[in-house]
Amino acid sequence: LVDLSVEQKKMHVVKEALHKFRALCSQTNQASLEEVSNHLLGLAEAALAHAIKDTAADRQLLLGDDTDAGDLEGENAAETPETLVLEA
């Protein structure tokens, strides 16, 4: 259920399932709740890594640059939000 809900981006289902599972196992088996929580955290981290990788690849396609996908600094590295506001 957790895997499918994360895959379909239905976080309200995950939240409800975790609340029900916590109520079910809080007095008997807390290690089980920890295991499910760690599994959910692993899924979230994997989804984040995948999203970052896709975003970097899309950035390379759009800009046509040959920079490393993990290198988010480039010629616009000096353009922080503060400098953009000061220039305006």
C-alpha positions in Angstrom: 0.0 0.0 0.0 2.8 2.4 0.9 4.8 1.7 -2.3 1.7 2.1 -4.5 0.6 5.3 -2.8 4.0 6.9 -3.1 4.3 5.8 -6.7 0.9 7.4 -7.4 1.7 10.5 -5.3 -1.2 10.0 -3.0 0.4 11.2 0.2 -3.0 11.6 2.0 -3.4 7.8 1.7 0.1 7.2 3.1 -0.6 9.6 6.0 -3.9 7.9 6.9 -2.3 4.4 6.6 0.6 5.4 8.9 -1.8 6.8 11.5 -3.9 3.6 11.4 -0.8 1.4 11.5 0.6 3.4 14.4 -2.6 2.9 16.4 -2.6 -0.8 15.6 1.0 -1.5 16.6 1.9 1.1 19.1 1.4 -1.1 22.1 2.6 -4.4 20.7 5.3 -4.0 18.1 6.9 -0.6 17.7 9.8 -2.0 15.7 7.4 -2.8 12.9 6.3 0.9 12.8 10.0 1.9 12.7 10.6 -0.5 9.8 7.6 0.9 7.8 8.7 4.5 8.5 12.3 3.7 7.3 10.9 2.1 4.2 8.8 5.1 3.4 11.8 7.4 4.0 13.8 5.3 1.6 11.1 5.5 -1.0 11.0 9.3 -0.6 14.8 9.7 -0.9 14.8 7.5 -4.0 12.0 9.6 -5.6 13.9 12.8 -4.7 17.1 11.5 -6.3 15.2 10.5 -9.4 13.6 13.9 -9.6 16.9 15.7 -9.2 18.5 13.5 -11.9 15.6 14.2 -14.3 15.6 17.9 -13.6 19.4 18.1 -14.3 18.9 16.1 -17.5 16.1 18.4 -18.6 18.2 21.4 -17.8 21.0 20.1 -20.0 18.5 19.5 -22.9 17.0 22.9 -22.6 20.2 24.9 -22.2 22.3 22.7 -24.5 25.2 23.0 -22.2 27.9 20.3 -21.5 28.1 20.9 -17.8 27.9 18.0 -15.3 24.4 17.1 -14.3 25.3 17.5 -10.6 26.8 20.9 -11.2 24.1 23.4 -10.6 26.6 26.3 -10.5 27.4 27.9 -13.8 27.7 31.3 -15.3 24.7 32.4 -13.3 26.2 31.4 -10.0 26.6 35.0 -8.9 22.9 35.7 -9.5 21.4 35.1 -6.1 18.0 36.4 -5.2 19.6 39.2 -3.3 21.6 40.4 -6.2 18.6 40.2 -8.6 16.6 42.4 -6.3 19.4 44.9 -6.0 19.8 45.1 -9.8 16.1 45.8 -10.3 
